[in-house]
Amino acid sequence: MGYALYVAQRAGKHRDTKTLSGFGGAGVLEVIRDFRGDTFRAVYTVRFAGAVYVLHACQKKSKAGRETPRRDVELIRQRLREADRIARESER
């Protein structure tokens, strides 16, 4: 996952990265990796110039279904709003 974030910092897209649906375009992405039988996710955004904001990282707990839990989606939305605020302030 660290390497995938490094690739994002270098304006690239790692092969394990995909767009996270429900966030209006390709600005919010997730990296999904399996490790020793568990699945891990990191969600980040590249919407803001000069920065990659990691919005959430977690271990996938559900054994059925691939959908991101509602609680995690709301947390990602909240952190995306905060990243937007920080990015606007740093432009000043």
N, CA, C and O atoms as CSV, one atom per row, in Angstrom:
chain,resi,resn,atom,element,x,y,z
A,1,MET,N,N,0.818,-1.192,0.000
A,1,MET,CA,C,0.000,0.000,0.000
A,1,MET,C,C,0.857,1.249,0.000
A,1,MET,O,O,0.534,2.241,-0.654
A,2,GLY,N,N,1.927,1.192,0.723
A,2,GLY,CA,C,2.828,2.342,0.750
A,2,GLY,C,C,3.361,2.676,-0.625
A,2,GLY,O,O,3.468,3.847,-0.988
A,3,TYR,N,N,3.692,1.660,-1.385
A,3,TYR,CA,C,4.200,1.906,-2.730
A,3,TYR,C,C,3.115,2.491,-3.629
A,3,TYR,O,O,3.402,3.356,-4.456
A,4,ALA,N,N,1.876,2.032,-3.476
A,4,ALA,CA,C,0.775,2.571,-4.266
A,4,ALA,C,C,0.575,4.059,-3.962
A,4,ALA,O,O,0.289,4.842,-4.868
A,5,LEU,N,N,0.723,4.446,-2.706
A,5,LEU,CA,C,0.615,5.857,-2.344
A,5,LEU,C,C,1.797,6.657,-2.891
A,5,LEU,O,O,1.642,7.811,-3.292
A,6,TYR,N,N,2.959,6.047,-2.905
A,6,TYR,CA,C,4.134,6.695,-3.505
A,6,TYR,C,C,3.890,6.957,-4.992
A,6,TYR,O,O,4.199,8.038,-5.494
A,7,VAL,N,N,3.340,5.977,-5.687
A,7,VAL,CA,C,3.027,6.139,-7.111
A,7,VAL,C,C,2.037,7.294,-7.292
A,7,VAL,O,O,2.177,8.085,-8.225
A,8,ALA,N,N,1.038,7.397,-6.409
A,8,ALA,CA,C,0.072,8.500,-6.480
A,8,ALA,C,C,0.769,9.847,-6.285
A,8,ALA,O,O,0.437,10.822,-6.958
A,9,GLN,N,N,1.722,9.900,-5.375
A,9,GLN,CA,C,2.472,11.150,-5.151
A,9,GLN,C,C,3.261,11.549,-6.386
A,9,GLN,O,O,3.521,12.732,-6.604
A,10,ARG,N,N,3.638,10.584,-7.183
A,10,ARG,CA,C,4.407,10.833,-8.409
A,10,ARG,C,C,3.477,10.971,-9.623
A,10,ARG,O,O,3.919,10.860,-10.766
A,11,ALA,N,N,2.175,11.216,-9.359
A,11,ALA,CA,C,1.150,11.443,-10.394
A,11,ALA,C,C,0.850,10.197,-11.222
A,11,ALA,O,O,0.480,10.295,-12.391
A,12,GLY,N,N,1.011,9.032,-10.611
A,12,GLY,CA,C,0.695,7.782,-11.298
A,12,GLY,C,C,-0.468,7.076,-10.633
A,12,GLY,O,O,-1.056,7.568,-9.670
A,13,LYS,N,N,-0.786,5.904,-11.173
A,13,LYS,CA,C,-1.858,5.085,-10.610
A,13,LYS,C,C,-1.378,3.639,-10.569
A,13,LYS,O,O,-1.147,3.025,-11.611
A,14,HIS,N,N,-1.233,3.109,-9.383
A,14,HIS,CA,C,-0.787,1.735,-9.163
A,14,HIS,C,C,-1.835,0.753,-9.693
A,14,HIS,O,O,-3.023,1.075,-9.718
A,15,ARG,N,N,-1.418,-0.416,-10.106
A,15,ARG,CA,C,-2.336,-1.410,-10.686
A,15,ARG,C,C,-3.397,-1.909,-9.699
A,15,ARG,O,O,-4.442,-2.400,-10.128
A,16,ASP,N,N,-3.156,-1.797,-8.400
A,16,ASP,CA,C,-4.123,-2.232,-7.390
A,16,ASP,C,C,-5.077,-1.116,-6.976
A,16,ASP,O,O,-5.822,-1.271,-6.008
A,17,THR,N,N,-5.065,-0.001,-7.690
A,17,THR,CA,C,-5.889,1.159,-7.353
A,17,THR,C,C,-7.108,1.212,-8.256
A,17,THR,O,O,-7.028,0.938,-9.454
A,18,LYS,N,N,-8.245,1.571,-7.657
A,18,LYS,CA,C,-9.459,1.766,-8.444
A,18,LYS,C,C,-10.230,2.944,-7.876
A,18,LYS,O,O,-10.047,3.329,-6.721
A,19,THR,N,N,-11.095,3.509,-8.708
A,19,THR,CA,C,-11.930,4.627,-8.287
A,19,THR,C,C,-12.979,4.127,-7.300
A,19,THR,O,O,-13.604,3.089,-7.515
A,20,LEU,N,N,-13.164,4.873,-6.224
A,20,LEU,CA,C,-14.182,4.532,-5.235
A,20,LEU,C,C,-15.494,5.163,-5.673
A,20,LEU,O,O,-15.593,6.387,-5.759
A,21,SER,N,N,-16.490,4.356,-5.947
A,21,SER,CA,C,-17.754,4.878,-6.461
A,21,SER,C,C,-18.504,5.665,-5.385
A,21,SER,O,O,-18.350,5.432,-4.186
A,22,GLY,N,N,-19.320,6.604,-5.863
A,22,GLY,CA,C,-20.131,7.397,-4.953
A,22,GLY,C,C,-19.497,8.707,-4.541
A,22,GLY,O,O,-20.035,9.411,-3.688
A,23,PHE,N,N,-18.358,9.048,-5.132
A,23,PHE,CA,C,-17.669,10.274,-4.759
A,23,PHE,C,C,-17.467,11.217,-5.935
A,23,PHE,O,O,-16.604,12.093,-5.883
A,24,GLY,N,N,-18.247,11.051,-6.985
A,24,GLY,CA,C,-18.254,11.996,-8.083
A,24,GLY,C,C,-17.003,12.044,-8.927
A,24,GLY,O,O,-16.416,13.114,-9.088
A,25,GLY,N,N,-16.584,10.943,-9.459
A,25,GLY,CA,C,-15.466,10.946,-10.392
A,25,GLY,C,C,-14.252,10.221,-9.880
A,25,GLY,O,O,-14.319,9.450,-8.923
A,26,ALA,N,N,-13.134,10.482,-10.536
A,26,ALA,CA,C,-11.907,9.733,-10.277
A,26,ALA,C,C,-11.035,10.374,-9.213
A,26,ALA,O,O,-9.878,9.982,-9.067
A,27,GLY,N,N,-11.536,11.331,-8.474
A,27,GLY,CA,C,-10.708,12.018,-7.485
A,27,GLY,C,C,-10.507,11.273,-6.185
A,27,GLY,O,O,-9.583,11.588,-5.435
A,28,VAL,N,N,-11.357,10.282,-5.894
A,28,VAL,CA,C,-11.225,9.481,-4.674
A,28,VAL,C,C,-10.969,8.044,-5.108
A,28,VAL,O,O,-11.763,7.444,-5.831
A,29,LEU,N,N,-9.841,7.506,-4.649
A,29,LEU,CA,C,-9.409,6.175,-5.082
A,29,LEU,C,C,-9.169,5.277,-3.880
A,29,LEU,O,O,-8.993,5.745,-2.755
A,30,GLU,N,N,-9.165,3.979,-4.144
A,30,GLU,CA,C,-8.851,3.039,-3.074
A,30,GLU,C,C,-7.861,1.996,-3.580
A,30,GLU,O,O,-7.882,1.578,-4.737
A,31,VAL,N,N,-7.001,1.604,-2.658
A,31,VAL,CA,C,-6.048,0.530,-2.913
A,31,VAL,C,C,-6.523,-0.647,-2.080
A,31,VAL,O,O,-6.790,-0.507,-0.887
A,32,ILE,N,N,-6.626,-1.792,-2.705
A,32,ILE,CA,C,-7.068,-3.002,-2.004
A,32,ILE,C,C,-5.955,-4.032,-2.104
A,32,ILE,O,O,-5.481,-4.343,-3.196
A,33,ARG,N,N,-5.542,-4.558,-0.962
A,33,ARG,CA,C,-4.474,-5.561,-0.926
A,33,ARG,C,C,-4.877,-6.696,-0.001
A,33,ARG,O,O,-5.450,-6.482,1.067
A,34,ASP,N,N,-4.566,-7.898,-0.436
A,34,ASP,CA,C,-4.754,-9.081,0.398
A,34,ASP,C,C,-3.415,-9.435,1.031
A,34,ASP,O,O,-2.367,-9.366,0.389
A,35,PHE,N,N,-3.474,-9.817,2.312
A,35,PHE,CA,C,-2.257,-10.200,3.027
A,35,PHE,C,C,-2.613,-11.271,4.036
A,35,PHE,O,O,-3.393,-11.036,4.959
A,36,ARG,N,N,-2.040,-12.442,3.855
A,36,ARG,CA,C,-2.246,-13.565,4.779
A,36,ARG,C,C,-3.719,-13.838,5.073
A,36,ARG,O,O,-4.109,-14.038,6.224
A,37,GLY,N,N,-4.522,-13.844,4.027
A,37,GLY,CA,C,-5.931,-14.175,4.174
A,37,GLY,C,C,-6.841,-13.031,4.563
A,37,GLY,O,O,-8.057,-13.213,4.624
A,38,ASP,N,N,-6.294,-11.860,4.827
A,38,ASP,CA,C,-7.099,-10.690,5.173
A,38,ASP,C,C,-7.018,-9.679,4.032
A,38,ASP,O,O,-6.068,-9.689,3.249
A,39,THR,N,N,-8.016,-8.813,3.946
A,39,THR,CA,C,-8.049,-7.772,2.921
A,39,THR,C,C,-7.976,-6.414,3.601
A,39,THR,O,O,-8.667,-6.156,4.587
A,40,PHE,N,N,-7.129,-5.553,3.057
A,40,PHE,CA,C,-6.926,-4.215,3.600
A,40,PHE,C,C,-7.222,-3.184,2.523
A,40,PHE,O,O,-6.988,-3.424,1.338
A,41,ARG,N,N,-7.742,-2.029,2.945
A,41,ARG,CA,C,-8.071,-0.942,2.037
A,41,ARG,C,C,-7.484,0.363,2.543
A,41,ARG,O,O,-7.440,0.619,3.747
A,42,ALA,N,N,-7.037,1.174,1.613
A,42,ALA,CA,C,-6.640,2.548,1.912
A,42,ALA,C,C,-7.344,3.428,0.890
A,42,ALA,O,O,-7.287,3.161,-0.311
A,43,VAL,N,N,-7.997,4.462,1.360
A,43,VAL,CA,C,-8.731,5.386,0.491
A,43,VAL,C,C,-8.015,6.721,0.530
A,43,VAL,O,O,-7.680,7.232,1.599
A,44,TYR,N,N,-7.784,7.282,-0.654
A,44,TYR,CA,C,-7.094,8.568,-0.727
A,44,TYR,C,C,-7.673,9.414,-1.839
A,44,TYR,O,O,-8.415,8.926,-2.691
A,45,THR,N,N,-7.321,10.702,-1.820
A,45,THR,CA,C,-7.786,11.598,-2.865
A,45,THR,C,C,-6.612,12.336,-3.492
A,45,THR,O,O,-5.622,12.664,-2.836
A,46,VAL,N,N,-6.764,12.583,-4.791
A,46,VAL,CA,C,-5.789,13.373,-5.536
A,46,VAL,C,C,-6.481,14.596,-6.142
A,46,VAL,O,O,-6.006,15.158,-7.129
A,47,ARG,N,N,-7.591,15.000,-5.553
A,47,ARG,CA,C,-8.369,16.142,-6.057
A,47,ARG,C,C,-7.655,17.467,-5.909
A,47,ARG,O,O,-7.974,18.419,-6.621
A,48,PHE,N,N,-6.720,17.551,-5.024
A,48,PHE,CA,C,-6.104,18.832,-4.688
A,48,PHE,C,C,-4.666,18.880,-5.183
A,48,PHE,O,O,-3.892,17.946,-4.974
A,49,ALA,N,N,-4.324,19.969,-5.834
A,49,ALA,CA,C,-2.998,20.115,-6.443
A,49,ALA,C,C,-1.890,19.999,-5.409
A,49,ALA,O,O,-1.956,20.601,-4.337
A,50,GLY,N,N,-0.880,19.222,-5.742
A,50,GLY,CA,C,0.316,19.141,-4.914
A,50,GLY,C,C,0.206,18.294,-3.663
A,50,GLY,O,O,1.106,18.324,-2.824
A,51,ALA,N,N,-0.883,17.531,-3.515
A,51,ALA,CA,C,-1.033,16.744,-2.290
A,51,ALA,C,C,-1.840,15.475,-2.547
A,51,ALA,O,O,-2.730,15.436,-3.397
A,52,VAL,N,N,-1.500,14.450,-1.790
A,52,VAL,CA,C,-2.301,13.225,-1.731
A,52,VAL,C,C,-2.778,13.119,-0.286
A,52,VAL,O,O,-1.966,13.024,0.635
A,53,TYR,N,N,-4.076,13.135,-0.092
A,53,TYR,CA,C,-4.645,13.028,1.247
A,53,TYR,C,C,-5.166,11.610,1.449
A,53,TYR,O,O,-6.053,11.165,0.720
A,54,VAL,N,N,-4.623,10.900,2.432
A,54,VAL,CA,C,-5.148,9.583,2.789
A,54,VAL,C,C,-6.343,9.836,3.707
A,54,VAL,O,O,-6.210,10.442,4.769
A,55,LEU,N,N,-7.503,9.363,3.279
A,55,LEU,CA,C,-8.750,9.644,3.983
A,55,LEU,C,C,-9.144,8.546,4.961
A,55,LEU,O,O,-9.805,8.812,5.965
A,56,HIS,N,N,-8.741,7.312,4.670
A,56,HIS,CA,C,-9.147,6.206,5.533
A,56,HIS,C,C,-8.320,4.970,5.197
A,56,HIS,O,O,-7.953,4.766,4.040
A,57,ALA,N,N,-8.033,4.166,6.175
A,57,ALA,CA,C,-7.375,2.872,5.970
A,57,ALA,C,C,-8.016,1.890,6.948
A,57,ALA,O,O,-8.260,2.224,8.108
A,58,CYS,N,N,-8.285,0.677,6.468
A,58,CYS,CA,C,-8.954,-0.285,7.335
A,58,CYS,C,C,-8.731,-1.703,6.836
A,58,CYS,O,O,-8.287,-1.934,5.712
A,59,GLN,N,N,-9.053,-2.639,7.715
A,59,GLN,CA,C,-9.093,-4.049,7.345
A,59,GLN,C,C,-10.542,-4.370,7.014
A,59,GLN,O,O,-11.445,-4.032,7.779
A,60,LYS,N,N,-10.766,-5.018,5.882
A,60,LYS,CA,C,-12.128,-5.399,5.497
A,60,LYS,C,C,-12.572,-6.529,6.412
A,60,LYS,O,O,-11.924,-7.574,6.481
A,61,LYS,N,N,-13.667,-6.317,7.105
A,61,LYS,CA,C,-14.152,-7.292,8.080
A,61,LYS,C,C,-15.223,-8.214,7.518
A,61,LYS,O,O,-15.281,-9.389,7.883
A,62,SER,N,N,-16.058,-7.704,6.649
A,62,SER,CA,C,-17.185,-8.469,6.147
A,62,SER,C,C,-16.717,-9.652,5.311
A,62,SER,O,O,-15.837,-9.513,4.462
A,63,LYS,N,N,-17.286,-10.768,5.548
A,63,LYS,CA,C,-16.962,-11.965,4.768
A,63,LYS,C,C,-17.861,-12.088,3.546
A,63,LYS,O,O,-17.546,-12.817,2.606
A,64,ALA,N,N,-18.990,-11.369,3.565
A,64,ALA,CA,C,-19.930,-11.421,2.444
A,64,ALA,C,C,-20.074,-10.029,1.841
A,64,ALA,O,O,-20.262,-9.054,2.569
A,65,GLY,N,N,-19.990,-9.932,0.548
A,65,GLY,CA,C,-20.177,-8.649,-0.119
A,65,GLY,C,C,-18.902,-7.840,-0.199
A,65,GLY,O,O,-17.968,-8.035,0.578
A,66,ARG,N,N,-18.882,-6.924,-1.161
A,66,ARG,CA,C,-17.696,-6.106,-1.388
A,66,ARG,C,C,-17.945,-4.646,-1.056
A,66,ARG,O,O,-17.019,-3.836,-1.075
A,67,GLU,N,N,-19.187,-4.308,-0.751
A,67,GLU,CA,C,-19.563,-2.925,-0.520
A,67,GLU,C,C,-18.885,-2.365,0.721
A,67,GLU,O,O,-18.777,-3.037,1.747
A,68,THR,N,N,-18.431,-1.126,0.608
A,68,THR,CA,C,-17.807,-0.438,1.749
A,68,THR,C,C,-18.908,-0.106,2.753
A,68,THR,O,O,-19.933,0.457,2.370
A,69,PRO,N,N,-18.715,-0.444,4.032
A,69,PRO,CA,C,-19.747,-0.176,5.045
A,69,PRO,C,C,-20.106,1.315,5.112
A,69,PRO,O,O,-19.252,2.180,4.919
A,70,ARG,N,N,-21.373,1.595,5.387
A,70,ARG,CA,C,-21.886,2.968,5.444
A,70,ARG,C,C,-21.087,3.837,6.421
A,70,ARG,O,O,-20.811,5.001,6.129
A,71,ARG,N,N,-20.718,3.282,7.569
A,71,ARG,CA,C,-19.953,4.033,8.563
A,71,ARG,C,C,-18.621,4.504,7.978
A,71,ARG,O,O,-18.205,5.642,8.200
A,72,ASP,N,N,-17.953,3.614,7.226
A,72,ASP,CA,C,-16.686,3.982,6.601
A,72,ASP,C,C,-16.886,5.033,5.518
A,72,ASP,O,O,-16.070,5.947,5.391
A,73,VAL,N,N,-17.960,4.920,4.734
A,73,VAL,CA,C,-18.239,5.903,3.680
A,73,VAL,C,C,-18.469,7.286,4.286
A,73,VAL,O,O,-17.958,8.281,3.774
A,74,GLU,N,N,-19.236,7.350,5.372
A,74,GLU,CA,C,-19.488,8.642,6.024
A,74,GLU,C,C,-18.191,9.236,6.587
A,74,GLU,O,O,-17.978,10.446,6.512
A,75,LEU,N,N,-17.342,8.398,7.143
A,75,LEU,CA,C,-16.059,8.867,7.651
A,75,LEU,C,C,-15.185,9.405,6.513
A,75,LEU,O,O,-14.513,10.424,6.671
A,76,ILE,N,N,-15.197,8.731,5.391
A,76,ILE,CA,C,-14.432,9.185,4.218
A,76,ILE,C,C,-14.974,10.530,3.738
A,76,ILE,O,O,-14.196,11.431,3.427
A,77,ARG,N,N,-16.302,10.675,3.675
A,77,ARG,CA,C,-16.906,11.956,3.257
A,77,ARG,C,C,-16.499,13.091,4.190
A,77,ARG,O,O,-16.154,14.182,3.735
A,78,GLN,N,N,-16.538,12.834,5.492
A,78,GLN,CA,C,-16.157,13.844,6.483
A,78,GLN,C,C,-14.693,14.246,6.295
A,78,GLN,O,O,-14.370,15.433,6.312
A,79,ARG,N,N,-13.823,13.277,6.118
A,79,ARG,CA,C,-12.402,13.576,5.950
A,79,ARG,C,C,-12.114,14.254,4.616
A,79,ARG,O,O,-11.179,15.048,4.517
A,80,LEU,N,N,-12.908,13.949,3.586
A,80,LEU,CA,C,-12.756,14.618,2.302
A,80,LEU,C,C,-13.122,16.098,2.435
A,80,LEU,O,O,-12.443,16.958,1.873
A,81,ARG,N,N,-14.187,16.396,3.173
A,81,ARG,CA,C,-14.543,17.804,3.426
A,81,ARG,C,C,-13.422,18.520,4.176
A,81,ARG,O,O,-13.101,19.668,3.871
A,82,GLU,N,N,-12.833,17.847,5.148
A,82,GLU,CA,C,-11.722,18.440,5.913
A,82,GLU,C,C,-10.503,18.662,5.014
A,82,GLU,O,O,-9.842,19.694,5.122
A,83,ALA,N,N,-10.199,17.713,4.135
A,83,ALA,CA,C,-9.087,17.876,3.202
A,83,ALA,C,C,-9.343,19.053,2.274
A,83,ALA,O,O,-8.420,19.802,1.955
A,84,ASP,N,N,-10.584,19.224,1.837
A,84,ASP,CA,C,-10.944,20.361,0.995
A,84,ASP,C,C,-10.703,21.669,1.730
A,84,ASP,O,O,-10.158,22.615,1.161
A,85,ARG,N,N,-11.106,21.724,2.987
A,85,ARG,CA,C,-10.899,22.932,3.797
A,85,ARG,C,C,-9.407,23.236,3.942
A,85,ARG,O,O,-8.986,24.383,3.789
A,86,ILE,N,N,-8.626,22.228,4.233
A,86,ILE,CA,C,-7.178,22.400,4.403
A,86,ILE,C,C,-6.549,22.866,3.092
A,86,ILE,O,O,-5.698,23.755,3.093
A,87,ALA,N,N,-6.961,22.279,1.993
A,87,ALA,CA,C,-6.398,22.644,0.685
A,87,ALA,C,C,-6.727,24.103,0.340
A,87,ALA,O,O,-5.870,24.827,-0.167
A,88,ARG,N,N,-7.961,24.532,0.612
A,88,ARG,CA,C,-8.337,25.922,0.345
A,88,ARG,C,C,-7.546,26.882,1.205
A,88,ARG,O,O,-7.123,27.935,0.728
A,89,GLU,N,N,-7.335,26.534,2.481
A,89,GLU,CA,C,-6.564,27.393,3.375
A,89,GLU,C,C,-5.105,27.489,2.948
A,89,GLU,O,O,-4.492,28.548,3.081
A,90,SER,N,N,-4.550,26.407,2.443
A,90,SER,CA,C,-3.138,26.426,2.045
A,90,SER,C,C,-2.919,27.201,0.750
A,90,SER,O,O,-1.791,27.596,0.453
A,91,GLU,N,N,-4.002,27.429,-0.041
A,91,GLU,CA,C,-3.892,28.224,-1.249
A,91,GLU,C,C,-3.741,29.706,-0.956
A,91,GLU,O,O,-3.225,30.459,-1.781
A,92,ARG,N,N,-4.182,30.114,0.192
A,92,ARG,CA,C,-4.148,31.547,0.555
A,92,ARG,C,C,-2.773,32.031,0.839
A,92,ARG,O,O,-2.585,33.205,1.155
